[in-house]
Amino acid sequence: MGAIERNGFRFEPEYSVIEQNGAIHVYNKGEFVEEVKFSFSGKYPELDQIEKIVDEYCNNRGI
């Protein structure tokens, strides 16, 4: 699962199958901004779930 880019922001997901959780690291122009944590079920998080988290993040912050 690769990074997602939106309006100069880069969202890099990482996850643990064993712990069933993950995080999306948010960068703006190469600088770390914050980490957005999430949980999932199954073998890996669905791409739609990651994209929804990124969309909500961007909408809430006007990105």
PDB file of N, H, CA, C and O in Angstrom:
ATOM      1  N   MET A   1       0.863  -1.166   0.000  1.00  0.00           N
ATOM      2  CA  MET A   1       0.000   0.000   0.000  1.00  0.00           C
ATOM      3  C   MET A   1       0.909   1.228   0.000  1.00  0.00           C
ATOM      4  O   MET A   1       1.718   1.412   0.909  1.00  0.00           O
ATOM      5  N   GLY A   2       0.769   2.047  -1.006  1.00  0.00           N
ATOM      6  H   GLY A   2       0.112   1.898  -1.744  1.00  0.00           H
ATOM      7  CA  GLY A   2       1.646   3.190  -1.143  1.00  0.00           C
ATOM      8  C   GLY A   2       1.078   4.453  -0.528  1.00  0.00           C
ATOM      9  O   GLY A   2      -0.001   4.458   0.065  1.00  0.00           O
ATOM     10  N   ALA A   3       1.833   5.508  -0.687  1.00  0.00           N
ATOM     11  H   ALA A   3       2.709   5.503  -1.169  1.00  0.00           H
ATOM     12  CA  ALA A   3       1.443   6.805  -0.134  1.00  0.00           C
ATOM     13  C   ALA A   3       0.356   7.444  -0.999  1.00  0.00           C
ATOM     14  O   ALA A   3       0.224   7.151  -2.188  1.00  0.00           O
ATOM     15  N   ILE A   4      -0.412   8.318  -0.367  1.00  0.00           N
ATOM     16  H   ILE A   4      -0.305   8.556   0.599  1.00  0.00           H
ATOM     17  CA  ILE A   4      -1.460   9.086  -1.042  1.00  0.00           C
ATOM     18  C   ILE A   4      -1.056  10.548  -0.951  1.00  0.00           C
ATOM     19  O   ILE A   4      -0.656  11.017   0.115  1.00  0.00           O
ATOM     20  N   GLU A   5      -1.158  11.268  -2.053  1.00  0.00           N
ATOM     21  H   GLU A   5      -1.483  10.888  -2.919  1.00  0.00           H
ATOM     22  CA  GLU A   5      -0.809  12.687  -2.054  1.00  0.00           C
ATOM     23  C   GLU A   5      -2.035  13.527  -2.351  1.00  0.00           C
ATOM     24  O   GLU A   5      -2.816  13.217  -3.251  1.00  0.00           O
ATOM     25  N   ARG A   6      -2.195  14.603  -1.577  1.00  0.00           N
ATOM     26  H   ARG A   6      -1.560  14.855  -0.846  1.00  0.00           H
ATOM     27  CA  ARG A   6      -3.307  15.540  -1.760  1.00  0.00           C
ATOM     28  C   ARG A   6      -2.834  16.953  -1.455  1.00  0.00           C
ATOM     29  O   ARG A   6      -2.426  17.240  -0.329  1.00  0.00           O
ATOM     30  N   ASN A   7      -2.884  17.828  -2.434  1.00  0.00           N
ATOM     31  H   ASN A   7      -3.215  17.594  -3.348  1.00  0.00           H
ATOM     32  CA  ASN A   7      -2.605  19.260  -2.241  1.00  0.00           C
ATOM     33  C   ASN A   7      -1.334  19.539  -1.434  1.00  0.00           C
ATOM     34  O   ASN A   7      -1.356  20.343  -0.503  1.00  0.00           O
ATOM     35  N   GLY A   8      -0.249  18.889  -1.784  1.00  0.00           N
ATOM     36  H   GLY A   8      -0.232  18.236  -2.540  1.00  0.00           H
ATOM     37  CA  GLY A   8       1.019  19.117  -1.094  1.00  0.00           C
ATOM     38  C   GLY A   8       1.210  18.294   0.166  1.00  0.00           C
ATOM     39  O   GLY A   8       2.284  18.331   0.766  1.00  0.00           O
ATOM     40  N   PHE A   9       0.199  17.556   0.580  1.00  0.00           N
ATOM     41  H   PHE A   9      -0.674  17.526   0.093  1.00  0.00           H
ATOM     42  CA  PHE A   9       0.300  16.679   1.741  1.00  0.00           C
ATOM     43  C   PHE A   9       0.545  15.250   1.266  1.00  0.00           C
ATOM     44  O   PHE A   9       0.051  14.834   0.218  1.00  0.00           O
ATOM     45  N   ARG A  10       1.307  14.519   2.045  1.00  0.00           N
ATOM     46  H   ARG A  10       1.709  14.857   2.897  1.00  0.00           H
ATOM     47  CA  ARG A  10       1.580  13.117   1.740  1.00  0.00           C
ATOM     48  C   ARG A  10       1.128  12.274   2.933  1.00  0.00           C
ATOM     49  O   ARG A  10       1.459  12.579   4.079  1.00  0.00           O
ATOM     50  N   PHE A  11       0.376  11.222   2.655  1.00  0.00           N
ATOM     51  H   PHE A  11       0.107  10.975   1.724  1.00  0.00           H
ATOM     52  CA  PHE A  11      -0.174  10.340   3.677  1.00  0.00           C
ATOM     53  C   PHE A  11       0.430   8.955   3.478  1.00  0.00           C
ATOM     54  O   PHE A  11       0.196   8.306   2.458  1.00  0.00           O
ATOM     55  N   GLU A  12       1.210   8.508   4.462  1.00  0.00           N
ATOM     56  H   GLU A  12       1.400   9.035   5.291  1.00  0.00           H
ATOM     57  CA  GLU A  12       1.910   7.231   4.363  1.00  0.00           C
ATOM     58  C   GLU A  12       1.356   6.247   5.396  1.00  0.00           C
ATOM     59  O   GLU A  12       1.633   6.379   6.588  1.00  0.00           O
ATOM     60  N   PRO A  13       0.572   5.261   4.941  1.00  0.00           N
ATOM     61  CA  PRO A  13       0.001   4.282   5.876  1.00  0.00           C
ATOM     62  C   PRO A  13       0.996   3.190   6.250  1.00  0.00           C
ATOM     63  O   PRO A  13       1.846   2.794   5.452  1.00  0.00           O
ATOM     64  N   GLU A  14       0.866   2.721   7.475  1.00  0.00           N
ATOM     65  H   GLU A  14       0.176   3.043   8.123  1.00  0.00           H
ATOM     66  CA  GLU A  14       1.593   1.529   7.931  1.00  0.00           C
ATOM     67  C   GLU A  14       0.675   0.810   8.900  1.00  0.00           C
ATOM     68  O   GLU A  14      -0.168   1.433   9.545  1.00  0.00           O
ATOM     69  N   TYR A  15       0.838  -0.508   9.003  1.00  0.00           N
ATOM     70  H   TYR A  15       1.523  -1.014   8.479  1.00  0.00           H
ATOM     71  CA  TYR A  15      -0.083  -1.263   9.848  1.00  0.00           C
ATOM     72  C   TYR A  15       0.562  -2.543  10.350  1.00  0.00           C
ATOM     73  O   TYR A  15       1.567  -3.015   9.819  1.00  0.00           O
ATOM     74  N   SER A  16      -0.060  -3.094  11.406  1.00  0.00           N
ATOM     75  H   SER A  16      -0.876  -2.710  11.838  1.00  0.00           H
ATOM     76  CA  SER A  16       0.357  -4.354  12.006  1.00  0.00           C
ATOM     77  C   SER A  16      -0.804  -5.337  11.904  1.00  0.00           C
ATOM     78  O   SER A  16      -1.870  -5.109  12.476  1.00  0.00           O
ATOM     79  N   VAL A  17      -0.595  -6.429  11.175  1.00  0.00           N
ATOM     80  H   VAL A  17       0.270  -6.615  10.710  1.00  0.00           H
ATOM     81  CA  VAL A  17      -1.627  -7.454  11.035  1.00  0.00           C
ATOM     82  C   VAL A  17      -1.859  -8.134  12.380  1.00  0.00           C
ATOM     83  O   VAL A  17      -2.997  -8.445  12.729  1.00  0.00           O
ATOM     84  N   ILE A  18      -0.808  -8.362  13.122  1.00  0.00           N
ATOM     85  H   ILE A  18       0.117  -8.110  12.838  1.00  0.00           H
ATOM     86  CA  ILE A  18      -0.918  -9.054  14.410  1.00  0.00           C
ATOM     87  C   ILE A  18      -1.755  -8.244  15.396  1.00  0.00           C
ATOM     88  O   ILE A  18      -2.620  -8.796  16.076  1.00  0.00           O
ATOM     89  N   GLU A  19      -1.504  -6.951  15.476  1.00  0.00           N
ATOM     90  H   GLU A  19      -0.801  -6.502  14.924  1.00  0.00           H
ATOM     91  CA  GLU A  19      -2.226  -6.102  16.431  1.00  0.00           C
ATOM     92  C   GLU A  19      -3.515  -5.518  15.870  1.00  0.00           C
ATOM     93  O   GLU A  19      -4.306  -4.936  16.612  1.00  0.00           O
ATOM     94  N   GLN A  20      -3.735  -5.670  14.550  1.00  0.00           N
ATOM     95  H   GLN A  20      -3.092  -6.142  13.947  1.00  0.00           H
ATOM     96  CA  GLN A  20      -4.947  -5.174  13.897  1.00  0.00           C
ATOM     97  C   GLN A  20      -5.122  -3.665  14.054  1.00  0.00           C
ATOM     98  O   GLN A  20      -6.238  -3.177  14.233  1.00  0.00           O
ATOM     99  N   ASN A  21      -4.011  -2.932  13.985  1.00  0.00           N
ATOM    100  H   ASN A  21      -3.104  -3.329  13.840  1.00  0.00           H
ATOM    101  CA  ASN A  21      -4.093  -1.483  14.032  1.00  0.00           C
ATOM    102  C   ASN A  21      -3.066  -0.889  13.084  1.00  0.00           C
ATOM    103  O   ASN A  21      -2.187  -1.586  12.578  1.00  0.00           O
ATOM    104  N   GLY A  22      -3.190   0.389  12.858  1.00  0.00           N
ATOM    105  H   GLY A  22      -3.904   0.955  13.269  1.00  0.00           H
ATOM    106  CA  GLY A  22      -2.262   1.047  11.959  1.00  0.00           C
ATOM    107  C   GLY A  22      -2.246   2.533  12.202  1.00  0.00           C
ATOM    108  O   GLY A  22      -2.905   3.049  13.105  1.00  0.00           O
ATOM    109  N   ALA A  23      -1.474   3.213  11.368  1.00  0.00           N
ATOM    110  H   ALA A  23      -0.939   2.794  10.634  1.00  0.00           H
ATOM    111  CA  ALA A  23      -1.366   4.665  11.461  1.00  0.00           C
ATOM    112  C   ALA A  23      -1.077   5.217  10.074  1.00  0.00           C
ATOM    113  O   ALA A  23      -0.461   4.562   9.233  1.00  0.00           O
ATOM    114  N   ILE A  24      -1.531   6.414   9.869  1.00  0.00           N
ATOM    115  H   ILE A  24      -2.031   6.946  10.553  1.00  0.00           H
ATOM    116  CA  ILE A  24      -1.216   7.135   8.647  1.00  0.00           C
ATOM    117  C   ILE A  24      -0.359   8.321   9.066  1.00  0.00           C
ATOM    118  O   ILE A  24      -0.804   9.183   9.824  1.00  0.00           O
ATOM    119  N   HIS A  25       0.864   8.358   8.569  1.00  0.00           N
ATOM    120  H   HIS A  25       1.225   7.658   7.952  1.00  0.00           H
ATOM    121  CA  HIS A  25       1.757   9.469   8.874  1.00  0.00           C
ATOM    122  C   HIS A  25       1.506  10.568   7.849  1.00  0.00           C
ATOM    123  O   HIS A  25       1.536  10.337   6.640  1.00  0.00           O
ATOM    124  N   VAL A  26       1.257  11.769   8.364  1.00  0.00           N
ATOM    125  H   VAL A  26       1.232  11.957   9.346  1.00  0.00           H
ATOM    126  CA  VAL A  26       0.911  12.910   7.519  1.00  0.00           C
ATOM    127  C   VAL A  26       2.130  13.830   7.417  1.00  0.00           C
ATOM    128  O   VAL A  26       2.727  14.210   8.424  1.00  0.00           O
ATOM    129  N   TYR A  27       2.483  14.177   6.176  1.00  0.00           N
ATOM    130  H   TYR A  27       1.998  13.869   5.358  1.00  0.00           H
ATOM    131  CA  TYR A  27       3.600  15.086   5.913  1.00  0.00           C
ATOM    132  C   TYR A  27       3.109  16.239   5.052  1.00  0.00           C
ATOM    133  O   TYR A  27       2.256  16.055   4.183  1.00  0.00           O
ATOM    134  N   ASN A  28       3.643  17.419   5.293  1.00  0.00           N
ATOM    135  H   ASN A  28       4.336  17.568   5.998  1.00  0.00           H
ATOM    136  CA  ASN A  28       3.364  18.576   4.453  1.00  0.00           C
ATOM    137  C   ASN A  28       4.689  19.130   3.979  1.00  0.00           C
ATOM    138  O   ASN A  28       5.499  19.599   4.779  1.00  0.00           O
ATOM    139  N   LYS A  29       4.907  19.075   2.683  1.00  0.00           N
ATOM    140  H   LYS A  29       4.249  18.694   2.034  1.00  0.00           H
ATOM    141  CA  LYS A  29       6.161  19.537   2.070  1.00  0.00           C
ATOM    142  C   LYS A  29       7.366  18.872   2.730  1.00  0.00           C
ATOM    143  O   LYS A  29       8.384  19.520   2.974  1.00  0.00           O
ATOM    144  N   GLY A  30       7.244  17.583   3.014  1.00  0.00           N
ATOM    145  H   GLY A  30       6.417  17.057   2.815  1.00  0.00           H
ATOM    146  CA  GLY A  30       8.340  16.804   3.577  1.00  0.00           C
ATOM    147  C   GLY A  30       8.463  16.857   5.085  1.00  0.00           C
ATOM    148  O   GLY A  30       9.240  16.097   5.663  1.00  0.00           O
ATOM    149  N   GLU A  31       7.721  17.731   5.735  1.00  0.00           N
ATOM    150  H   GLU A  31       7.090  18.348   5.266  1.00  0.00           H
ATOM    151  CA  GLU A  31       7.772  17.860   7.191  1.00  0.00           C
ATOM    152  C   GLU A  31       6.660  17.035   7.838  1.00  0.00           C
ATOM    153  O   GLU A  31       5.507  17.100   7.411  1.00  0.00           O
ATOM    154  N   PHE A  32       7.008  16.257   8.870  1.00  0.00           N
ATOM    155  H   PHE A  32       7.945  16.204   9.217  1.00  0.00           H
ATOM    156  CA  PHE A  32       6.019  15.464   9.577  1.00  0.00           C
ATOM    157  C   PHE A  32       5.028  16.377  10.279  1.00  0.00           C
ATOM    158  O   PHE A  32       5.422  17.325  10.959  1.00  0.00           O
ATOM    159  N   VAL A  33       3.717  16.087  10.111  1.00  0.00           N
ATOM    160  H   VAL A  33       3.397  15.317   9.559  1.00  0.00           H
ATOM    161  CA  VAL A  33       2.671  16.895  10.736  1.00  0.00           C
ATOM    162  C   VAL A  33       2.066  16.146  11.919  1.00  0.00           C
ATOM    163  O   VAL A  33       2.047  16.656  13.039  1.00  0.00           O
ATOM    164  N   GLU A  34       1.570  14.931  11.668  1.00  0.00           N
ATOM    165  H   GLU A  34       1.585  14.516  10.758  1.00  0.00           H
ATOM    166  CA  GLU A  34       0.975  14.144  12.747  1.00  0.00           C
ATOM    167  C   GLU A  34       0.745  12.711  12.300  1.00  0.00           C
ATOM    168  O   GLU A  34       0.939  12.357  11.138  1.00  0.00           O
ATOM    169  N   GLU A  35       0.325  11.899  13.262  1.00  0.00           N
ATOM    170  H   GLU A  35       0.168  12.187  14.207  1.00  0.00           H
ATOM    171  CA  GLU A  35       0.022  10.498  13.023  1.00  0.00           C
ATOM    172  C   GLU A  35      -1.463  10.279  13.301  1.00  0.00           C
ATOM    173  O   GLU A  35      -1.963  10.654  14.362  1.00  0.00           O
ATOM    174  N   VAL A  36      -2.160   9.676  12.355  1.00  0.00           N
ATOM    175  H   VAL A  36      -1.754   9.371  11.493  1.00  0.00           H
ATOM    176  CA  VAL A  36      -3.585   9.376  12.506  1.00  0.00           C
ATOM    177  C   VAL A  36      -3.714   7.865  12.690  1.00  0.00           C
ATOM    178  O   VAL A  36      -3.413   7.099  11.775  1.00  0.00           O
ATOM    179  N   LYS A  37      -4.159   7.437  13.870  1.00  0.00           N
ATOM    180  H   LYS A  37      -4.403   8.060  14.613  1.00  0.00           H
ATOM    181  CA  LYS A  37      -4.262   6.006  14.180  1.00  0.00           C
ATOM    182  C   LYS A  37      -5.612   5.449  13.749  1.00  0.00           C
ATOM    183  O   LYS A  37      -6.614   6.164  13.719  1.00  0.00           O
ATOM    184  N   PHE A  38      -5.621   4.150  13.413  1.00  0.00           N
ATOM    185  H   PHE A  38      -4.807   3.569  13.438  1.00  0.00           H
ATOM    186  CA  PHE A  38      -6.861   3.476  13.051  1.00  0.00           C
ATOM    187  C   PHE A  38      -6.733   1.994  13.367  1.00  0.00           C
ATOM    188  O   PHE A  38      -5.639   1.489  13.620  1.00  0.00           O
ATOM    189  N   SER A  39      -7.868   1.307  13.348  1.00  0.00           N
ATOM    190  H   SER A  39      -8.757   1.717  13.143  1.00  0.00           H
ATOM    191  CA  SER A  39      -7.870  -0.143  13.543  1.00  0.00           C
ATOM    192  C   SER A  39      -8.610  -0.781  12.374  1.00  0.00           C
ATOM    193  O   SER A  39      -9.353  -0.108  11.658  1.00  0.00           O
ATOM    194  N   PHE A  40      -8.405  -2.074  12.186  1.00  0.00           N
ATOM    195  H   PHE A  40      -7.802  -2.620  12.767  1.00  0.00           H
ATOM    196  CA  PHE A  40      -9.031  -2.787  11.088  1.00  0.00           C
ATOM    197  C   PHE A  40      -9.192  -4.246  11.472  1.00  0.00           C
ATOM    198  O   PHE A  40      -8.665  -4.692  12.492  1.00  0.00           O
ATOM    199  N   SER A  41      -9.928  -4.994  10.646  1.00  0.00           N
ATOM    200  H   SER A  41     -10.357  -4.632   9.818  1.00  0.00           H
ATOM    201  CA  SER A  41     -10.052  -6.432  10.853  1.00  0.00           C
ATOM    202  C   SER A  41      -9.696  -7.126   9.544  1.00  0.00           C
ATOM    203  O   SER A  41      -9.821  -6.543   8.467  1.00  0.00           O
ATOM    204  N   GLY A  42      -9.262  -8.351   9.645  1.00  0.00           N
ATOM    205  H   GLY A  42      -9.161  -8.825  10.520  1.00  0.00           H
ATOM    206  CA  GLY A  42      -8.875  -9.084   8.453  1.00  0.00           C
ATOM    207  C   GLY A  42      -7.371  -9.154   8.290  1.00  0.00           C
ATOM    208  O   GLY A  42      -6.617  -8.882   9.225  1.00  0.00           O
ATOM    209  N   LYS A  43      -6.942  -9.525   7.089  1.00  0.00           N
ATOM    210  H   LYS A  43      -7.554  -9.746   6.330  1.00  0.00           H
ATOM    211  CA  LYS A  43      -5.513  -9.702   6.815  1.00  0.00           C
ATOM    212  C   LYS A  43      -4.775  -8.379   6.653  1.00  0.00           C
ATOM    213  O   LYS A  43      -3.573  -8.299   6.907  1.00  0.00           O
ATOM    214  N   TYR A  44      -5.489  -7.349   6.232  1.00  0.00           N
ATOM    215  H   TYR A  44      -6.465  -7.414   6.026  1.00  0.00           H
ATOM    216  CA  TYR A  44      -4.885  -6.035   6.040  1.00  0.00           C
ATOM    217  C   TYR A  44      -6.002  -5.004   5.926  1.00  0.00           C
ATOM    218  O   TYR A  44      -7.145  -5.368   5.648  1.00  0.00           O
ATOM    219  N   PRO A  45      -5.694  -3.720   6.136  1.00  0.00           N
ATOM    220  CA  PRO A  45      -6.732  -2.701   5.994  1.00  0.00           C
ATOM    221  C   PRO A  45      -7.116  -2.552   4.520  1.00  0.00           C
ATOM    222  O   PRO A  45      -6.258  -2.642   3.641  1.00  0.00           O
ATOM    223  N   GLU A  46      -8.367  -2.330   4.259  1.00  0.00           N
ATOM    224  H   GLU A  46      -9.064  -2.257   4.973  1.00  0.00           H
ATOM    225  CA  GLU A  46      -8.836  -2.139   2.894  1.00  0.00           C
ATOM    226  C   GLU A  46      -8.404  -0.761   2.391  1.00  0.00           C
ATOM    227  O   GLU A  46      -8.375   0.201   3.159  1.00  0.00           O
ATOM    228  N   LEU A  47      -8.075  -0.668   1.125  1.00  0.00           N
ATOM    229  H   LEU A  47      -8.099  -1.449   0.501  1.00  0.00           H
ATOM    230  CA  LEU A  47      -7.676   0.605   0.537  1.00  0.00           C
ATOM    231  C   LEU A  47      -8.784   1.646   0.689  1.00  0.00           C
ATOM    232  O   LEU A  47      -8.507   2.823   0.919  1.00  0.00           O
ATOM    233  N   ASP A  48     -10.038   1.212   0.558  1.00  0.00           N
ATOM    234  H   ASP A  48     -10.263   0.256   0.371  1.00  0.00           H
ATOM    235  CA  ASP A  48     -11.164   2.137   0.731  1.00  0.00           C
ATOM    236  C   ASP A  48     -11.178   2.742   2.135  1.00  0.00           C
ATOM    237  O   ASP A  48     -11.512   3.915   2.301  1.00  0.00           O
ATOM    238  N   GLN A  49     -10.816   1.946   3.147  1.00  0.00           N
ATOM    239  H   GLN A  49     -10.545   0.993   3.012  1.00  0.00           H
ATOM    240  CA  GLN A  49     -10.777   2.439   4.521  1.00  0.00           C
ATOM    241  C   GLN A  49      -9.705   3.519   4.658  1.00  0.00           C
ATOM    242  O   GLN A  49      -9.942   4.562   5.268  1.00  0.00           O
ATOM    243  N   ILE A  50      -8.527   3.266   4.087  1.00  0.00           N
ATOM    244  H   ILE A  50      -8.335   2.419   3.591  1.00  0.00           H
ATOM    245  CA  ILE A  50      -7.428   4.240   4.153  1.00  0.00           C
ATOM    246  C   ILE A  50      -7.836   5.531   3.437  1.00  0.00           C
ATOM    247  O   ILE A  50      -7.630   6.626   3.962  1.00  0.00           O
ATOM    248  N   GLU A  51      -8.407   5.404   2.250  1.00  0.00           N
ATOM    249  H   GLU A  51      -8.574   4.515   1.824  1.00  0.00           H
ATOM    250  CA  GLU A  51      -8.813   6.583   1.489  1.00  0.00           C
ATOM    251  C   GLU A  51      -9.898   7.379   2.226  1.00  0.00           C
ATOM    252  O   GLU A  51      -9.901   8.610   2.181  1.00  0.00           O
ATOM    253  N   LYS A  52     -10.806   6.689   2.895  1.00  0.00           N
ATOM    254  H   LYS A  52     -10.804   5.689   2.931  1.00  0.00           H
ATOM    255  CA  LYS A  52     -11.853   7.380   3.658  1.00  0.00           C
ATOM    256  C   LYS A  52     -11.238   8.183   4.807  1.00  0.00           C
ATOM    257  O   LYS A  52     -11.646   9.317   5.057  1.00  0.00           O
ATOM    258  N   ILE A  53     -10.269   7.605   5.500  1.00  0.00           N
ATOM    259  H   ILE A  53      -9.937   6.684   5.297  1.00  0.00           H
ATOM    260  CA  ILE A  53      -9.586   8.309   6.600  1.00  0.00           C
ATOM    261  C   ILE A  53      -8.884   9.552   6.066  1.00  0.00           C
ATOM    262  O   ILE A  53      -8.964  10.622   6.670  1.00  0.00           O
ATOM    263  N   VAL A  54      -8.191   9.410   4.925  1.00  0.00           N
ATOM    264  H   VAL A  54      -8.126   8.541   4.435  1.00  0.00           H
ATOM    265  CA  VAL A  54      -7.496  10.546   4.317  1.00  0.00           C
ATOM    266  C   VAL A  54      -8.496  11.610   3.886  1.00  0.00           C
ATOM    267  O   VAL A  54      -8.274  12.798   4.119  1.00  0.00           O
ATOM    268  N   ASP A  55      -9.605  11.194   3.253  1.00  0.00           N
ATOM    269  H   ASP A  55      -9.786  10.229   3.064  1.00  0.00           H
ATOM    270  CA  ASP A  55     -10.629  12.148   2.823  1.00  0.00           C
ATOM    271  C   ASP A  55     -11.199  12.918   4.008  1.00  0.00           C
ATOM    272  O   ASP A  55     -11.352  14.138   3.940  1.00  0.00           O
ATOM    273  N   GLU A  56     -11.517  12.210   5.099  1.00  0.00           N
ATOM    274  H   GLU A  56     -11.393  11.219   5.154  1.00  0.00           H
ATOM    275  CA  GLU A  56     -12.057  12.888   6.286  1.00  0.00           C
ATOM    276  C   GLU A  56     -11.032  13.842   6.880  1.00  0.00           C
ATOM    277  O   GLU A  56     -11.388  14.943   7.300  1.00  0.00           O
ATOM    278  N   TYR A  57      -9.783  13.444   6.922  1.00  0.00           N
ATOM    279  H   TYR A  57      -9.494  12.550   6.581  1.00  0.00           H
ATOM    280  CA  TYR A  57      -8.708  14.296   7.435  1.00  0.00           C
ATOM    281  C   TYR A  57      -8.653  15.586   6.608  1.00  0.00           C
ATOM    282  O   TYR A  57      -8.620  16.687   7.158  1.00  0.00           O
ATOM    283  N   CYS A  58      -8.642  15.432   5.286  1.00  0.00           N
ATOM    284  H   CYS A  58      -8.669  14.538   4.840  1.00  0.00           H
ATOM    285  CA  CYS A  58      -8.547  16.601   4.406  1.00  0.00           C
ATOM    286  C   CYS A  58      -9.784  17.497   4.536  1.00  0.00           C
ATOM    287  O   CYS A  58      -9.656  18.720   4.593  1.00  0.00           O
ATOM    288  N   ASN A  59     -10.968  16.901   4.583  1.00  0.00           N
ATOM    289  H   ASN A  59     -11.071  15.907   4.536  1.00  0.00           H
ATOM    290  CA  ASN A  59     -12.205  17.694   4.703  1.00  0.00           C
ATOM    291  C   ASN A  59     -12.248  18.458   6.026  1.00  0.00           C
ATOM    292  O   ASN A  59     -12.657  19.618   6.058  1.00  0.00           O
ATOM    293  N   ASN A  60     -11.827  17.814   7.114  1.00  0.00           N
ATOM    294  H   ASN A  60     -11.495  16.871   7.088  1.00  0.00           H
ATOM    295  CA  ASN A  60     -11.859  18.465   8.426  1.00  0.00           C
ATOM    296  C   ASN A  60     -10.861  19.608   8.540  1.00  0.00           C
ATOM    297  O   ASN A  60     -11.037  20.505   9.364  1.00  0.00           O
ATOM    298  N   ARG A  61      -9.819  19.581   7.722  1.00  0.00           N
ATOM    299  H   ARG A  61      -9.677  18.851   7.053  1.00  0.00           H
ATOM    300  CA  ARG A  61      -8.776  20.602   7.811  1.00  0.00           C
ATOM    301  C   ARG A  61      -8.741  21.538   6.607  1.00  0.00           C
ATOM    302  O   ARG A  61      -7.854  22.385   6.501  1.00  0.00           O
ATOM    303  N   GLY A  62      -9.709  21.381   5.698  1.00  0.00           N
ATOM    304  H   GLY A  62     -10.429  20.693   5.785  1.00  0.00           H
ATOM    305  CA  GLY A  62      -9.773  22.255   4.541  1.00  0.00           C
ATOM    306  C   GLY A  62      -8.623  22.086   3.572  1.00  0.00           C
ATOM    307  O   GLY A  62      -8.191  23.044   2.932  1.00  0.00           O
ATOM    308  N   ILE A  63      -8.133  20.873   3.468  1.00  0.00           N
ATOM    309  H   ILE A  63      -8.483  20.095   3.988  1.00  0.00           H
ATOM    310  CA  ILE A  63      -7.002  20.599   2.568  1.00  0.00           C
ATOM    311  C   ILE A  63      -7.536  20.249   1.191  1.00  0.00           C
ATOM    312  O   ILE A  63      -6.757  19.981   0.276  1.00  0.00           O
TER     313      ILE A  63
END
